[in-house]
């Protein structure tokens, strides 16, 4: 199978070809030809991304704030990247602030927007990314009230919020800021941000959306969304780590959270990473081309749906999050399961299943990579706060497994996964 051919160097050649090689894995800590299914944690950089960064690093390596010719070349490359990102995401260049990634973008959005407002109420969902919860805690320390809106067992905002003006009442004073995760990384739910955004606009409430898991998997046109702030990052769509962006609606006051050099029009100090910005552009371009070639749809959805059908034929596997087979609003490249021992129906540790599946040749996750460092008990149980918020017991909330796909995969790579998961379950259940 050419999909399992060794890469040409220690850095695997992850490109956008139909059948690129998989991870070389020739170090003692990696299994050869492992199938990578953890795109929601990070994704392998595409060959085209690495080439674009190398070209900019070679020709525009200087500090873009310097006034000599080397600096002017770097500044030109940076602004070209800014305008390209803006064109791809449907906004103006002045609305793009480059950051170090999703977590910083979220903090800049919430803390930067709140700095120009009187302390009031912030609405978030109960299934936000840890970065949003961290920023919300800082606002609480500054006198803000934080309300976590409830979700249903699919991880979506409870429909009761939209009945009989429930959410409109929450948007009354003292609410001044709303932040929602558009695509939930652990269970794949896509929140109705357009519906919420229209209500926020009507109430003159600043609305931030965490689109880290969405950009690259569906078309995003910022100027057409009822959204004031939108966070994204490069490494979820085969771009480099260390670069992201915050889209800021023109006219919105945003206080810098990092001071010093006054870069990014005074909204984020620090020498800009020109080569990383070029990598972000190339990653978004590649994703945009894939979507355009498939009528605006992520082609990974078909592979995901086929895998879901095959897995749910096995006893003891249950889908968590929205069901895409019934049109549920789910990230197109995302699949999450609750895993039981088929012999006795007891939930199995997701963490231990991740380790067992690695021994079978598959790299998966048991939840958000940004919260995976939380301590587990001696039995390997670490209940997911997201699954708990969705109403699952601690035992079931410890049994989550996440599979997230990307364009480096060949359909044949997934054929053995159901059997491998059965082997992993037996290994975990036998201790």
C-alpha positions as CSV (number, residue, x, y, z in Angstrom):
1,X,0.0,0.0,0.0
2,X,1.7,3.3,-1.1
3,X,0.0,5.0,1.9
4,X,2.4,3.2,4.2
5,X,5.6,3.9,2.2
6,X,8.4,5.3,4.4
7,X,8.8,9.1,4.3
8,X,12.0,10.4,2.7
9,X,13.3,11.9,5.9
10,X,12.8,12.0,9.7
11,X,10.2,14.7,9.0
12,X,7.4,12.7,7.3
13,X,6.2,14.1,4.0
14,X,2.7,15.0,4.9
15,X,1.3,16.7,1.8
16,X,-2.0,17.1,0.2
17,X,-1.5,14.4,-2.4
18,X,-4.3,11.8,-2.7
19,X,-2.1,9.1,-1.3
20,X,0.7,10.7,0.8
21,X,2.9,8.5,3.0
22,X,1.9,8.1,6.6
23,X,4.2,8.8,9.6
24,X,7.6,7.3,9.1
25,X,7.9,6.5,12.8
26,X,11.6,5.4,12.7
27,X,12.4,6.6,16.2
28,X,12.3,4.3,19.3
29,X,9.2,6.0,20.6
30,X,7.1,5.7,17.5
31,X,5.5,2.7,15.9
32,X,6.3,2.4,12.1
33,X,3.4,3.3,9.7
34,X,1.1,4.3,12.5
35,X,-2.2,5.8,11.4
36,X,-2.7,9.3,12.7
37,X,-6.2,10.0,13.8
38,X,-5.7,13.0,16.2
39,X,-6.2,16.0,13.9
40,X,-8.2,17.9,16.6
41,X,-5.1,17.9,18.8
42,X,-2.8,18.9,15.9
43,X,-2.2,18.0,12.3
44,X,1.0,17.1,10.4
45,X,2.2,20.1,8.4
46,X,1.6,19.8,4.6
47,X,4.6,19.7,2.3
48,X,3.3,22.9,0.6
49,X,3.2,24.6,4.0
50,X,6.8,23.7,4.8
51,X,7.9,24.9,1.4
52,X,6.1,28.2,1.7
53,X,7.6,28.8,5.2
54,X,11.1,27.9,3.9
55,X,10.9,30.4,1.1
56,X,9.8,33.2,3.3
57,X,12.4,32.3,6.0
58,X,15.1,32.5,3.3
59,X,14.0,35.7,1.6
60,X,12.2,37.7,4.4
61,X,13.9,36.6,7.6
62,X,14.4,40.1,9.1
63,X,12.4,42.0,11.7
64,X,9.4,43.5,9.9
65,X,9.6,46.6,12.1
66,X,13.1,47.5,10.8
67,X,13.3,50.4,8.3
68,X,16.1,49.1,6.2
69,X,15.6,47.0,3.1
70,X,15.7,43.6,4.8
71,X,13.1,44.8,7.3
72,X,10.9,46.2,4.5
73,X,11.0,42.9,2.7
74,X,9.8,41.1,5.8
75,X,7.1,43.7,6.4
76,X,5.9,43.3,2.8
77,X,5.7,39.5,3.2
78,X,3.8,39.9,6.5
79,X,1.3,42.2,5.0
80,X,0.9,40.0,2.0
81,X,0.0,37.2,4.3
82,X,-2.4,39.3,6.2
83,X,-4.3,40.3,3.1
84,X,-4.3,36.7,1.9
85,X,-5.8,35.5,5.1
86,X,-8.4,38.3,5.0
87,X,-9.4,37.3,1.4
88,X,-9.7,33.6,2.3
89,X,-11.8,34.3,5.4
90,X,-13.9,37.1,4.1
91,X,-12.7,40.1,6.1
92,X,-10.6,43.2,5.7
93,X,-6.8,43.1,6.3
94,X,-7.2,45.6,9.2
95,X,-9.4,43.0,10.9
96,X,-6.7,40.3,11.1
97,X,-4.5,40.2,14.2
98,X,-1.8,37.5,14.1
99,X,-1.3,35.7,17.4
100,X,0.6,32.7,18.7
101,X,-2.4,30.4,18.3
102,X,-5.9,29.6,19.5
103,X,-5.4,30.0,23.2
104,X,-3.9,33.5,22.9
105,X,-6.5,34.5,20.4
106,X,-9.3,33.5,22.8
107,X,-7.6,35.4,25.7
108,X,-7.1,38.5,23.6
109,X,-10.7,38.4,22.4
110,X,-12.3,38.1,25.9
111,X,-9.8,40.1,28.0
112,X,-9.2,42.7,25.2
113,X,-12.9,43.3,24.5
114,X,-13.8,43.3,28.2
115,X,-11.2,46.0,29.0
116,X,-13.3,48.6,27.2
117,X,-16.5,47.6,29.0
118,X,-17.9,48.1,32.5
119,X,-17.7,44.8,34.4
120,X,-20.9,42.9,33.7
121,X,-21.9,39.4,32.7
122,X,-20.1,37.0,30.4
123,X,-22.1,34.1,28.9
124,X,-20.3,31.0,27.7
125,X,-21.3,27.4,27.2
126,X,-20.6,24.5,29.6
127,X,-18.4,22.8,27.0
128,X,-15.9,25.5,26.1
129,X,-12.2,25.0,25.5
130,X,-10.0,25.3,28.6
131,X,-8.6,28.5,27.3
132,X,-12.0,30.1,27.4
133,X,-12.6,28.9,31.0
134,X,-9.2,30.3,31.9
135,X,-9.9,33.7,30.4
136,X,-13.4,33.7,32.1
137,X,-11.8,33.1,35.5
138,X,-9.6,36.2,35.0
139,X,-12.7,38.2,34.2
140,X,-14.3,36.9,37.4
141,X,-11.3,38.2,39.3
142,X,-12.0,41.6,37.8
143,X,-15.6,41.7,38.9
144,X,-17.4,40.0,36.0
145,X,-20.2,37.4,36.5
146,X,-19.7,34.3,34.4
147,X,-22.6,32.1,33.5
148,X,-22.2,28.7,31.8
149,X,-25.2,28.0,29.6
150,X,-26.3,24.4,29.8
151,X,-26.0,21.9,27.0
152,X,-28.0,18.8,26.1
153,X,-26.6,15.2,25.8
154,X,-25.4,15.9,22.3
155,X,-23.2,18.8,23.6
156,X,-25.4,21.5,22.0
157,X,-26.9,24.5,23.7
158,X,-30.1,23.4,25.4
159,X,-33.0,24.1,23.1
160,X,-34.9,25.5,26.1
161,X,-32.6,28.5,25.9
162,X,-34.3,29.4,22.6
163,X,-37.9,28.8,23.7
164,X,-40.1,31.6,24.9
165,X,-37.3,34.2,24.8
166,X,-35.0,32.4,27.3
167,X,-31.7,33.4,25.7
168,X,-33.0,37.0,25.1
169,X,-33.5,37.3,28.8
170,X,-30.0,36.2,29.5
171,X,-28.8,38.8,27.0
172,X,-30.4,41.6,29.0
173,X,-28.2,43.8,31.3
174,X,-25.8,43.2,32.8
175,X,-24.7,40.8,30.0
176,X,-22.0,42.6,27.9
177,X,-20.1,39.7,26.3
178,X,-20.8,36.2,24.9
179,X,-18.3,33.6,23.9
180,X,-19.1,30.2,22.3
181,X,-17.0,27.4,20.9
182,X,-18.3,26.8,17.4
183,X,-16.9,23.3,17.0
184,X,-16.4,21.3,20.2
185,X,-13.1,19.4,19.9
186,X,-14.0,16.5,22.2
187,X,-17.5,15.5,21.0
188,X,-17.8,17.3,17.7
189,X,-20.9,19.4,18.3
190,X,-21.3,22.6,16.2
191,X,-23.1,25.3,18.1
192,X,-25.8,27.5,16.3
193,X,-23.6,30.6,16.3
194,X,-25.6,32.3,13.6
195,X,-28.7,32.0,15.7
196,X,-27.0,33.2,18.8
197,X,-25.1,35.9,16.9
198,X,-28.4,37.5,15.6
199,X,-29.7,37.7,19.1
200,X,-26.4,39.3,20.3
201,X,-26.6,41.8,17.5
202,X,-30.1,42.8,18.4
203,X,-29.1,43.3,22.0
204,X,-25.8,45.1,21.1
205,X,-23.7,42.4,22.9
206,X,-20.1,41.7,21.8
207,X,-20.0,38.1,20.5
208,X,-16.8,36.0,20.2
209,X,-16.6,32.6,18.5
210,X,-13.9,30.0,19.0
211,X,-13.6,28.7,15.5
212,X,-10.3,26.8,16.0
213,X,-11.8,23.4,15.0
214,X,-14.1,24.8,12.2
215,X,-11.8,26.9,10.0
216,X,-10.6,24.7,7.2
217,X,-13.5,22.3,7.5
218,X,-16.3,24.5,6.2
219,X,-16.4,27.8,4.4
220,X,-16.0,30.8,6.7
221,X,-16.9,34.3,5.6
222,X,-16.4,36.6,8.5
223,X,-18.2,39.6,7.1
224,X,-21.4,37.5,6.6
225,X,-21.4,36.2,10.2
226,X,-23.1,38.0,13.1
227,X,-19.8,37.7,15.0
228,X,-17.5,40.4,16.4
229,X,-14.4,38.3,17.2
230,X,-13.3,35.0,15.7
231,X,-10.4,32.9,16.9
232,X,-8.4,30.4,14.7
233,X,-5.1,28.6,14.6
234,X,-2.9,27.1,11.9
235,X,-1.9,23.7,13.3
236,X,-5.4,22.2,13.2
237,X,-5.4,22.4,9.4
238,X,-1.8,21.2,8.5
239,X,-0.2,24.5,9.3
240,X,2.6,25.3,11.7
241,X,2.3,25.5,15.5
242,X,2.9,28.9,17.0
243,X,0.7,31.0,14.7
244,X,-3.0,31.8,14.8
245,X,-5.2,34.8,14.3
246,X,-8.0,36.8,15.8
247,X,-10.5,38.4,13.4
248,X,-11.7,41.7,15.0
249,X,-14.8,43.5,13.6
250,X,-13.8,47.0,12.4
251,X,-14.7,49.6,15.0
252,X,-14.5,47.2,18.0
253,X,-12.3,48.4,20.8
254,X,-9.7,45.8,21.7
255,X,-7.1,46.4,24.4
256,X,-3.7,44.7,23.9
257,X,-2.8,42.1,26.4
258,X,0.9,42.0,25.5
259,X,2.6,45.3,25.5
260,X,5.9,46.5,24.2
261,X,6.5,47.2,20.5
262,X,3.0,48.2,19.4
263,X,2.9,45.6,16.6
264,X,-0.4,44.5,15.0
265,X,-1.7,48.0,15.0
266,X,-1.1,48.2,18.8
267,X,-3.3,45.2,19.5
268,X,-0.5,42.6,20.1
269,X,3.1,43.4,20.7
270,X,6.0,41.1,19.7
271,X,8.1,40.6,16.7
272,X,5.8,39.0,14.1
273,X,6.7,35.5,12.9
274,X,6.7,36.2,9.2
275,X,7.4,32.6,8.0
276,X,4.7,31.2,10.3
277,X,2.2,33.7,8.9
278,X,3.0,32.4,5.4
279,X,2.5,28.9,6.7
280,X,-0.9,29.8,8.0
281,X,-1.9,31.3,4.7
282,X,-0.8,28.2,2.7
283,X,-2.7,25.9,5.2
284,X,-5.9,27.9,4.8
285,X,-5.4,28.0,1.0
286,X,-5.1,24.2,0.8
287,X,-8.2,23.7,2.9
288,X,-10.1,26.2,0.8
289,X,-9.1,24.3,-2.3
290,X,-10.3,21.1,-0.9
291,X,-13.7,22.6,0.1
292,X,-14.1,24.2,-3.3
293,X,-13.4,20.9,-5.0
294,X,-16.2,19.3,-3.0
295,X,-18.9,21.9,-3.2
296,X,-18.0,23.5,0.1
297,X,-18.0,20.2,2.0
298,X,-15.1,18.5,3.8
299,X,-14.3,15.3,1.9
300,X,-13.3,13.6,5.2
301,X,-17.0,13.4,6.2
302,X,-17.5,10.4,3.8
303,X,-14.7,8.4,5.4
304,X,-15.9,9.4,8.9
305,X,-19.4,8.2,8.2
306,X,-18.2,4.9,6.8
307,X,-16.0,4.4,9.8
308,X,-18.8,5.3,12.2
309,X,-21.1,2.7,10.6
310,X,-18.5,0.0,10.9
311,X,-17.7,0.8,14.5
312,X,-21.3,1.0,15.7
313,X,-21.8,-2.6,14.4
314,X,-19.6,-3.7,17.3
315,X,-21.3,-4.2,20.7
316,X,-20.3,-1.8,23.5
317,X,-19.6,1.3,21.3
318,X,-21.8,4.3,21.5
319,X,-21.6,7.6,19.6
320,X,-21.2,10.7,21.7
321,X,-22.1,14.1,20.4
322,X,-24.5,14.8,17.5
323,X,-25.3,12.0,15.1
324,X,-24.3,13.0,11.6
325,X,-26.4,10.2,10.1
326,X,-29.5,12.1,11.1
327,X,-28.1,15.4,10.0
328,X,-26.8,16.3,13.5
329,X,-24.6,19.4,13.5
330,X,-21.2,17.8,13.9
331,X,-17.6,18.6,12.7
332,X,-17.2,16.7,9.4
333,X,-13.8,15.1,10.3
334,X,-14.7,14.2,13.8
335,X,-15.9,11.0,15.6
336,X,-16.2,10.3,19.3
337,X,-17.3,7.2,21.1
338,X,-18.2,6.0,24.6
339,X,-16.5,2.6,25.0
340,X,-17.7,-0.3,27.1
341,X,-16.3,-3.8,27.8
342,X,-18.5,-5.9,25.4
343,X,-18.4,-8.8,27.9
344,X,-20.0,-7.0,30.9
345,X,-21.0,-3.5,29.7
346,X,-18.7,-1.7,32.1
347,X,-17.1,1.6,30.8
348,X,-13.5,1.3,29.9
349,X,-10.8,3.9,30.5
350,X,-10.4,6.1,27.5
351,X,-6.8,6.9,28.5
352,X,-5.9,3.2,28.6
353,X,-7.6,2.6,25.3
354,X,-5.5,5.3,23.7
355,X,-2.4,3.5,24.9
356,X,-3.7,0.1,23.7
357,X,-4.7,1.4,20.3
358,X,-1.2,2.9,19.9
359,X,0.2,-0.6,20.3
360,X,-2.2,-1.6,17.5
361,X,-0.9,1.1,15.3
362,X,-3.4,3.9,15.7
363,X,-2.9,7.3,17.2
364,X,-6.1,8.6,18.7
365,X,-7.2,10.7,21.7
366,X,-9.4,10.4,24.8
367,X,-10.4,14.0,24.8
368,X,-9.1,17.5,24.5
369,X,-5.3,17.5,24.2
370,X,-5.3,20.8,26.2
371,X,-6.8,19.1,29.3
372,X,-5.2,15.6,28.9
373,X,-2.7,16.4,31.6
374,X,-5.3,16.3,34.3
375,X,-4.6,13.6,36.9
376,X,-6.3,10.2,36.6
377,X,-7.2,7.9,39.5
378,X,-5.3,4.6,40.0
379,X,-7.8,2.8,37.6
380,X,-6.9,5.2,34.8
381,X,-10.2,7.0,35.1
382,X,-10.3,10.8,34.4
383,X,-13.8,12.0,33.8
384,X,-14.1,14.4,31.0
385,X,-15.7,17.8,32.1
386,X,-17.3,18.0,28.7
387,X,-19.0,14.7,29.0
388,X,-20.0,15.4,32.6
389,X,-21.6,18.7,31.4
390,X,-23.6,16.6,28.9
391,X,-25.0,14.6,31.7
392,X,-22.9,11.4,31.7
393,X,-21.8,9.7,35.0
394,X,-18.1,9.9,36.0
395,X,-17.5,6.3,34.9
396,X,-19.0,6.9,31.4
397,X,-17.3,10.3,31.2
398,X,-14.0,8.5,31.6
399,X,-14.6,6.2,28.6
400,X,-14.5,8.7,25.8
401,X,-12.5,8.1,22.7
402,X,-11.9,10.6,19.9
403,X,-11.0,9.9,16.3
404,X,-10.3,12.9,14.0
405,X,-9.4,12.6,10.4
406,X,-7.4,14.5,7.8
407,X,-6.4,14.6,4.2
408,X,-3.2,12.6,4.7
409,X,-5.3,9.5,5.2
410,X,-6.1,6.8,2.6
411,X,-9.5,5.0,3.0
412,X,-7.6,1.7,3.4
413,X,-5.9,3.1,6.6
414,X,-9.2,2.9,8.5
415,X,-10.1,-0.7,7.4
416,X,-8.5,-2.4,10.4
417,X,-9.5,0.1,13.0
418,X,-12.7,-1.7,14.2
419,X,-10.7,-5.0,14.8
420,X,-7.9,-3.0,16.4
421,X,-10.3,-1.4,18.8
422,X,-11.7,-4.8,19.8
423,X,-8.2,-6.0,20.5
424,X,-7.5,-2.8,22.5
425,X,-10.7,-3.3,24.5
426,X,-9.8,-6.8,25.4
427,X,-6.3,-5.7,26.5
428,X,-7.7,-3.0,28.7
429,X,-10.4,-5.2,30.2
430,X,-7.9,-7.9,31.1
431,X,-5.7,-5.3,32.9
